[in-house]
Amino acid sequence: MTLPLHHLKMTHLRLLAHLADTRRITSAAELTGVSQPTASRLIVEIEDILGQPIHERSGRGIALTVVGTALATRARRILTELQEATTEISGLASGDSGHLQLGSVTAPALSLMLPALRTLRLTHPNITADVSVAPSALLCQELRAGRLDLVLGRPTDPQDAEDFAIQPLGTEPVALLVRQDHPLAGPNPVALPDLMRFDWVMPAAPSPLGRAMICAFAQHDLPPPRQSLTTASFLLTLTMVRQTNAIAPLARAVTDVFCTPGSGYVTLDSALQINVGSYGLMTRKGQAVPPALSRLIDQITRQGQLNPGA
């Protein structure tokens, strides 16, 4: 049997829910915000729509029938869902809640994205985020496809400048990571020829860091160092450095986090100055910026001003 339940109104549902709770028409009418005669009329309307009774007299109150109880249960669920939807939509509109899809290259992920999200978590705990850390080329593809809301990275294609709004944020200086008891570790500056004596864990040459390394050595009329391993894996890089005498170029924002007393890692003092170049905050041109994303952008910008060398 198909019932014309679409004829039920919100007032019907609210009254049903309150009838189930109070078992009294007078109390349910008051909670619904209608008079008792209006509540009685609404009950008649519900029963006309269903074609069967939803209540029966019981002592000084009423008792819902099996049909009335089932419908009241559904009414409660619907009203709860609508209330939750109201709260969610209000939060989204005000920027107090929302879920963000974010991307970043390594250095600003640690120096800007993470602190901004940490602050936002304290001020707006209902804003959540997924963060992808990857090379700029992949992040730009995801941003262009609409799968990311914001990227901290650098343009990798001429089309990027046309597709994205780019707000410059900083540069990405590089440090040389070694294990704590490495032969070159110590307070004294390391001569460039000594760097050439050891194996290196390097990113692939086409990557921004790989190109920056080649340029840095070329400025000193030196060939690229020998590579024992080429990898983009951060975990593999740390493991190789910990277990061998290899040297690894990593963003200074990364080494600042991992080179703490007792960590087993240190950085070398060297005349080799490596800088991957500037990066920025990128969004799609013309994209709608919801309030939650706007709050994050403000936090990232503020963090960049506090840490201009990030």
Secondary structure as a PSIPRED ss2 file (coil, helix, strand):
# PSIPRED VFORMAT (PSIPRED V4.0)

   1 M C   1.000  0.000  0.000
   2 T C   1.000  0.000  0.000
   3 L C   1.000  0.000  0.000
   4 P C   1.000  0.000  0.000
   5 L H   0.000  1.000  0.000
   6 H H   0.000  1.000  0.000
   7 H H   0.000  1.000  0.000
   8 L C   1.000  0.000  0.000
   9 K C   1.000  0.000  0.000
  10 M H   0.000  1.000  0.000
  11 T H   0.000  1.000  0.000
  12 H H   0.000  1.000  0.000
  13 L H   0.000  1.000  0.000
  14 R H   0.000  1.000  0.000
  15 L H   0.000  1.000  0.000
  16 L H   0.000  1.000  0.000
  17 A H   0.000  1.000  0.000
  18 H H   0.000  1.000  0.000
  19 L H   0.000  1.000  0.000
  20 A H   0.000  1.000  0.000
  21 D H   0.000  1.000  0.000
  22 T H   0.000  1.000  0.000
  23 R C   1.000  0.000  0.000
  24 R C   1.000  0.000  0.000
  25 I H   0.000  1.000  0.000
  26 T H   0.000  1.000  0.000
  27 S H   0.000  1.000  0.000
  28 A H   0.000  1.000  0.000
  29 A H   0.000  1.000  0.000
  30 E H   0.000  1.000  0.000
  31 L H   0.000  1.000  0.000
  32 T H   0.000  1.000  0.000
  33 G C   1.000  0.000  0.000
  34 V C   1.000  0.000  0.000
  35 S C   1.000  0.000  0.000
  36 Q H   0.000  1.000  0.000
  37 P H   0.000  1.000  0.000
  38 T H   0.000  1.000  0.000
  39 A H   0.000  1.000  0.000
  40 S H   0.000  1.000  0.000
  41 R H   0.000  1.000  0.000
  42 L H   0.000  1.000  0.000
  43 I H   0.000  1.000  0.000
  44 V H   0.000  1.000  0.000
  45 E H   0.000  1.000  0.000
  46 I H   0.000  1.000  0.000
  47 E H   0.000  1.000  0.000
  48 D H   0.000  1.000  0.000
  49 I H   0.000  1.000  0.000
  50 L H   0.000  1.000  0.000
  51 G C   1.000  0.000  0.000
  52 Q C   1.000  0.000  0.000
  53 P C   1.000  0.000  0.000
  54 I C   1.000  0.000  0.000
  55 H E   0.000  0.000  1.000
  56 E E   0.000  0.000  1.000
  57 R E   0.000  0.000  1.000
  58 S E   0.000  0.000  1.000
  59 G C   1.000  0.000  0.000
  60 R C   1.000  0.000  0.000
  61 G E   0.000  0.000  1.000
  62 I E   0.000  0.000  1.000
  63 A E   0.000  0.000  1.000
  64 L E   0.000  0.000  1.000
  65 T C   1.000  0.000  0.000
  66 V H   0.000  1.000  0.000
  67 V H   0.000  1.000  0.000
  68 G H   0.000  1.000  0.000
  69 T H   0.000  1.000  0.000
  70 A H   0.000  1.000  0.000
  71 L H   0.000  1.000  0.000
  72 A H   0.000  1.000  0.000
  73 T H   0.000  1.000  0.000
  74 R H   0.000  1.000  0.000
  75 A H   0.000  1.000  0.000
  76 R H   0.000  1.000  0.000
  77 R H   0.000  1.000  0.000
  78 I H   0.000  1.000  0.000
  79 L H   0.000  1.000  0.000
  80 T H   0.000  1.000  0.000
  81 E H   0.000  1.000  0.000
  82 L H   0.000  1.000  0.000
  83 Q H   0.000  1.000  0.000
  84 E H   0.000  1.000  0.000
  85 A H   0.000  1.000  0.000
  86 T H   0.000  1.000  0.000
  87 T H   0.000  1.000  0.000
  88 E H   0.000  1.000  0.000
  89 I H   0.000  1.000  0.000
  90 S H   0.000  1.000  0.000
  91 G H   0.000  1.000  0.000
  92 L H   0.000  1.000  0.000
  93 A H   0.000  1.000  0.000
  94 S H   0.000  1.000  0.000
  95 G C   1.000  0.000  0.000
  96 D C   1.000  0.000  0.000
  97 S E   0.000  0.000  1.000
  98 G E   0.000  0.000  1.000
  99 H E   0.000  0.000  1.000
 100 L E   0.000  0.000  1.000
 101 Q E   0.000  0.000  1.000
 102 L E   0.000  0.000  1.000
 103 G E   0.000  0.000  1.000
 104 S E   0.000  0.000  1.000
 105 V C   1.000  0.000  0.000
 106 T H   0.000  1.000  0.000
 107 A H   0.000  1.000  0.000
 108 P H   0.000  1.000  0.000
 109 A H   0.000  1.000  0.000
 110 L H   0.000  1.000  0.000
 111 S H   0.000  1.000  0.000
 112 L H   0.000  1.000  0.000
 113 M H   0.000  1.000  0.000
 114 L H   0.000  1.000  0.000
 115 P H   0.000  1.000  0.000
 116 A H   0.000  1.000  0.000
 117 L H   0.000  1.000  0.000
 118 R H   0.000  1.000  0.000
 119 T H   0.000  1.000  0.000
 120 L H   0.000  1.000  0.000
 121 R H   0.000  1.000  0.000
 122 L H   0.000  1.000  0.000
 123 T H   0.000  1.000  0.000
 124 H C   1.000  0.000  0.000
 125 P C   1.000  0.000  0.000
 126 N E   0.000  0.000  1.000
 127 I E   0.000  0.000  1.000
 128 T E   0.000  0.000  1.000
 129 A E   0.000  0.000  1.000
 130 D E   0.000  0.000  1.000
 131 V E   0.000  0.000  1.000
 132 S E   0.000  0.000  1.000
 133 V E   0.000  0.000  1.000
 134 A C   1.000  0.000  0.000
 135 P C   1.000  0.000  0.000
 136 S H   0.000  1.000  0.000
 137 A H   0.000  1.000  0.000
 138 L H   0.000  1.000  0.000
 139 L H   0.000  1.000  0.000
 140 C H   0.000  1.000  0.000
 141 Q H   0.000  1.000  0.000
 142 E H   0.000  1.000  0.000
 143 L H   0.000  1.000  0.000
 144 R H   0.000  1.000  0.000
 145 A C   1.000  0.000  0.000
 146 G C   1.000  0.000  0.000
 147 R C   1.000  0.000  0.000
 148 L C   1.000  0.000  0.000
 149 D C   1.000  0.000  0.000
 150 L E   0.000  0.000  1.000
 151 V E   0.000  0.000  1.000
 152 L E   0.000  0.000  1.000
 153 G E   0.000  0.000  1.000
 154 R C   1.000  0.000  0.000
 155 P C   1.000  0.000  0.000
 156 T C   1.000  0.000  0.000
 157 D C   1.000  0.000  0.000
 158 P H   0.000  1.000  0.000
 159 Q H   0.000  1.000  0.000
 160 D H   0.000  1.000  0.000
 161 A H   0.000  1.000  0.000
 162 E H   0.000  1.000  0.000
 163 D H   0.000  1.000  0.000
 164 F E   0.000  0.000  1.000
 165 A E   0.000  0.000  1.000
 166 I E   0.000  0.000  1.000
 167 Q E   0.000  0.000  1.000
 168 P E   0.000  0.000  1.000
 169 L E   0.000  0.000  1.000
 170 G E   0.000  0.000  1.000
 171 T E   0.000  0.000  1.000
 172 E E   0.000  0.000  1.000
 173 P E   0.000  0.000  1.000
 174 V E   0.000  0.000  1.000
 175 A E   0.000  0.000  1.000
 176 L E   0.000  0.000  1.000
 177 L E   0.000  0.000  1.000
 178 V E   0.000  0.000  1.000
 179 R E   0.000  0.000  1.000
 180 Q C   1.000  0.000  0.000
 181 D C   1.000  0.000  0.000
 182 H C   1.000  0.000  0.000
 183 P C   1.000  0.000  0.000
 184 L C   1.000  0.000  0.000
 185 A C   1.000  0.000  0.000
 186 G C   1.000  0.000  0.000
 187 P C   1.000  0.000  0.000
 188 N C   1.000  0.000  0.000
 189 P C   1.000  0.000  0.000
 190 V E   0.000  0.000  1.000
 191 A C   1.000  0.000  0.000
 192 L H   0.000  1.000  0.000
 193 P H   0.000  1.000  0.000
 194 D H   0.000  1.000  0.000
 195 L H   0.000  1.000  0.000
 196 M C   1.000  0.000  0.000
 197 R C   1.000  0.000  0.000
 198 F C   1.000  0.000  0.000
 199 D C   1.000  0.000  0.000
 200 W E   0.000  0.000  1.000
 201 V E   0.000  0.000  1.000
 202 M E   0.000  0.000  1.000
 203 P C   1.000  0.000  0.000
 204 A C   1.000  0.000  0.000
 205 A C   1.000  0.000  0.000
 206 P C   1.000  0.000  0.000
 207 S C   1.000  0.000  0.000
 208 P H   0.000  1.000  0.000
 209 L H   0.000  1.000  0.000
 210 G H   0.000  1.000  0.000
 211 R H   0.000  1.000  0.000
 212 A H   0.000  1.000  0.000
 213 M H   0.000  1.000  0.000
 214 I H   0.000  1.000  0.000
 215 C H   0.000  1.000  0.000
 216 A H   0.000  1.000  0.000
 217 F H   0.000  1.000  0.000
 218 A H   0.000  1.000  0.000
 219 Q C   1.000  0.000  0.000
 220 H C   1.000  0.000  0.000
 221 D C   1.000  0.000  0.000
 222 L C   1.000  0.000  0.000
 223 P C   1.000  0.000  0.000
 224 P C   1.000  0.000  0.000
 225 P C   1.000  0.000  0.000
 226 R C   1.000  0.000  0.000
 227 Q E   0.000  0.000  1.000
 228 S E   0.000  0.000  1.000
 229 L E   0.000  0.000  1.000
 230 T E   0.000  0.000  1.000
 231 T C   1.000  0.000  0.000
 232 A C   1.000  0.000  0.000
 233 S C   1.000  0.000  0.000
 234 F H   0.000  1.000  0.000
 235 L H   0.000  1.000  0.000
 236 L H   0.000  1.000  0.000
 237 T H   0.000  1.000  0.000
 238 L H   0.000  1.000  0.000
 239 T H   0.000  1.000  0.000
 240 M H   0.000  1.000  0.000
 241 V H   0.000  1.000  0.000
 242 R H   0.000  1.000  0.000
 243 Q H   0.000  1.000  0.000
 244 T C   1.000  0.000  0.000
 245 N C   1.000  0.000  0.000
 246 A C   1.000  0.000  0.000
 247 I E   0.000  0.000  1.000
 248 A E   0.000  0.000  1.000
 249 P E   0.000  0.000  1.000
 250 L E   0.000  0.000  1.000
 251 A E   0.000  0.000  1.000
 252 R H   0.000  1.000  0.000
 253 A H   0.000  1.000  0.000
 254 V H   0.000  1.000  0.000
 255 T H   0.000  1.000  0.000
 256 D H   0.000  1.000  0.000
 257 V H   0.000  1.000  0.000
 258 F H   0.000  1.000  0.000
 259 C C   1.000  0.000  0.000
 260 T C   1.000  0.000  0.000
 261 P C   1.000  0.000  0.000
 262 G C   1.000  0.000  0.000
 263 S C   1.000  0.000  0.000
 264 G C   1.000  0.000  0.000
 265 Y E   0.000  0.000  1.000
 266 V E   0.000  0.000  1.000
 267 T E   0.000  0.000  1.000
 268 L C   1.000  0.000  0.000
 269 D C   1.000  0.000  0.000
 270 S E   0.000  0.000  1.000
 271 A C   1.000  0.000  0.000
 272 L C   1.000  0.000  0.000
 273 Q C   1.000  0.000  0.000
 274 I E   0.000  0.000  1.000
 275 N E   0.000  0.000  1.000
 276 V E   0.000  0.000  1.000
 277 G E   0.000  0.000  1.000
 278 S E   0.000  0.000  1.000
 279 Y E   0.000  0.000  1.000
 280 G E   0.000  0.000  1.000
 281 L E   0.000  0.000  1.000
 282 M E   0.000  0.000  1.000
 283 T E   0.000  0.000  1.000
 284 R E   0.000  0.000  1.000
 285 K C   1.000  0.000  0.000
 286 G C   1.000  0.000  0.000
 287 Q C   1.000  0.000  0.000
 288 A C   1.000  0.000  0.000
 289 V C   1.000  0.000  0.000
 290 P C   1.000  0.000  0.000
 291 P H   0.000  1.000  0.000
 292 A H   0.000  1.000  0.000
 293 L H   0.000  1.000  0.000
 294 S H   0.000  1.000  0.000
 295 R H   0.000  1.000  0.000
 296 L H   0.000  1.000  0.000
 297 I H   0.000  1.000  0.000
 298 D H   0.000  1.000  0.000
 299 Q H   0.000  1.000  0.000
 300 I H   0.000  1.000  0.000
 301 T H   0.000  1.000  0.000
 302 R H   0.000  1.000  0.000
 303 Q H   0.000  1.000  0.000
 304 G H   0.000  1.000  0.000
 305 Q H   0.000  1.000  0.000
 306 L H   0.000  1.000  0.000
 307 N C   1.000  0.000  0.000
 308 P C   1.000  0.000  0.000
 309 G C   1.000  0.000  0.000
 310 A C   1.000  0.000  0.000
